[in-house]
Amino acid sequence: MDDLLEKRYGALINAYGAEDSGDLADLKQSVLDFGRDNKLRPDAVLLLLVLYDQMIFRPYFGSINMPAAPNREYELPEVGRKQAFATALERSLEAISKELQKVQEHPISSHQLLRAIDKAWPTLSDIYGWG
């Protein structure tokens, strides 16, 4: 990966949720640790962070801001339980890590990460109750 592009991905990761010191900060730290432990490139770390935040965390119980009124949140009940999220996150990252161990190229790209997620999909689907 181009050095400048790698730095820009790193800057996007650092900026992502920088104003948050709660649940999103915890999620971000888990993903950063996972990325380091699994030798992910910055593009793969950012991909994983965005996927977990936008496709799992926020839909289940995170904040959803209204575009027309950025300081207002949609009045929607939570789907999941926050205390269960940490366990589900850990289990799902373990399933993805198991698939990443089969990858030969390092550091691991976002493309290889997507392939690992696809292979782990049956387990991920069970964890999160997807059809």
C-alpha positions as CSV (number, residue, x, y, z in Angstrom):
1,M,0.0,0.0,0.0
2,D,1.2,3.5,-0.8
3,D,2.7,5.2,2.3
4,L,0.7,8.4,1.9
5,L,-2.6,6.4,1.5
6,E,-1.7,4.3,4.6
7,K,-1.2,7.5,6.6
8,R,-4.5,8.9,5.4
9,Y,-6.3,5.8,6.4
10,G,-4.6,6.1,9.8
11,A,-5.8,9.7,10.1
12,L,-9.4,8.6,9.3
13,I,-9.2,5.9,12.0
14,N,-7.9,8.4,14.6
15,A,-10.6,10.9,13.7
16,Y,-13.4,8.3,13.7
17,G,-15.5,8.9,16.8
18,A,-12.8,11.1,18.3
19,E,-15.5,13.1,20.2
20,D,-16.9,10.0,21.8
21,S,-15.6,8.7,25.2
22,G,-18.2,6.0,25.8
23,D,-19.4,3.0,24.0
24,L,-18.0,4.0,20.6
25,A,-14.6,4.6,22.1
26,D,-14.7,1.1,23.6
27,L,-15.7,-0.4,20.3
28,K,-13.0,1.5,18.5
29,Q,-10.3,0.3,21.0
30,S,-11.5,-3.3,20.5
31,V,-11.2,-3.0,16.8
32,L,-7.7,-1.3,17.1
33,D,-6.5,-4.1,19.3
34,F,-7.9,-6.7,16.9
35,G,-6.2,-5.0,14.0
36,R,-2.9,-5.0,15.8
37,D,-3.2,-8.6,16.9
38,N,-4.2,-9.8,13.4
39,K,-1.7,-7.6,11.5
40,L,-4.4,-5.6,9.6
41,R,-3.5,-2.8,7.3
42,P,-5.1,0.6,8.2
43,D,-7.7,0.3,5.4
44,A,-8.8,-3.0,6.9
45,V,-9.0,-1.6,10.4
46,L,-11.1,1.3,9.2
47,L,-13.4,-1.0,7.3
48,L,-13.9,-3.2,10.3
49,L,-14.6,-0.2,12.6
50,V,-17.1,1.3,10.2
51,L,-18.9,-2.0,9.7
52,Y,-19.2,-2.7,13.4
53,D,-20.3,0.8,14.2
54,Q,-22.7,1.4,11.3
55,M,-24.1,-2.1,10.7
56,I,-24.2,-3.6,14.2
57,F,-23.6,-1.2,17.1
58,R,-25.8,1.8,16.0
59,P,-28.7,-0.3,14.6
60,Y,-29.0,-2.3,17.7
61,F,-28.6,0.4,20.4
62,G,-26.3,3.2,19.4
63,S,-27.3,6.8,18.7
64,I,-28.8,7.7,15.4
65,N,-28.6,11.4,14.6
66,M,-31.1,13.1,12.3
67,P,-29.4,14.8,9.3
68,A,-31.7,17.8,9.3
69,A,-31.2,18.3,13.0
70,P,-27.7,17.0,13.9
71,N,-28.2,17.4,17.7
72,R,-31.5,15.4,17.8
73,E,-31.6,11.7,17.8
74,Y,-34.3,9.5,16.3
75,E,-36.7,8.3,18.9
76,L,-36.3,4.6,18.4
77,P,-36.1,1.9,21.0
78,E,-33.0,-0.2,21.3
79,V,-33.1,-3.6,19.6
80,G,-30.3,-5.2,21.6
81,R,-28.8,-5.1,25.1
82,K,-25.6,-3.2,25.5
83,Q,-24.2,-5.6,28.1
84,A,-24.6,-8.4,25.6
85,F,-22.8,-6.5,22.8
86,A,-19.4,-6.9,24.4
87,T,-19.8,-10.7,24.4
88,A,-21.1,-10.8,20.9
89,L,-18.3,-8.5,19.7
90,E,-15.7,-10.7,21.3
91,R,-17.2,-13.9,19.8
92,S,-17.6,-12.4,16.3
93,L,-14.0,-11.0,16.3
94,E,-12.8,-14.5,17.3
95,A,-14.7,-16.0,14.3
96,I,-13.2,-13.5,11.9
97,S,-9.7,-14.0,13.4
98,K,-10.0,-17.7,12.9
99,E,-10.5,-17.1,9.2
100,L,-7.8,-14.5,9.0
101,Q,-5.3,-17.0,10.3
102,K,-5.6,-18.7,7.0
103,V,-4.5,-15.6,5.1
104,Q,-0.9,-15.8,3.7
105,E,-0.3,-12.1,2.9
106,H,0.6,-9.7,5.7
107,P,-0.4,-7.1,6.5
108,I,-3.9,-8.1,5.8
109,S,-5.9,-5.9,3.3
110,S,-9.5,-4.8,3.5
111,H,-10.2,-7.2,0.6
112,Q,-8.8,-10.1,2.6
113,L,-10.8,-9.0,5.6
114,L,-14.0,-9.0,3.6
115,R,-13.3,-12.5,2.4
116,A,-12.7,-13.6,6.0
117,I,-16.0,-12.0,7.1
118,D,-17.7,-13.8,4.3
119,K,-16.3,-17.2,5.4
120,A,-17.2,-16.5,9.0
121,W,-20.7,-15.4,8.0
122,P,-22.6,-18.5,9.3
123,T,-21.1,-18.0,12.8
124,L,-21.6,-14.2,12.6
125,S,-25.2,-14.8,11.6
126,D,-25.8,-17.1,14.7
127,I,-24.2,-14.6,17.0
128,Y,-26.2,-11.6,15.9
129,G,-29.4,-13.5,15.0
130,W,-29.4,-12.6,11.3
131,G,-31.3,-14.7,8.7
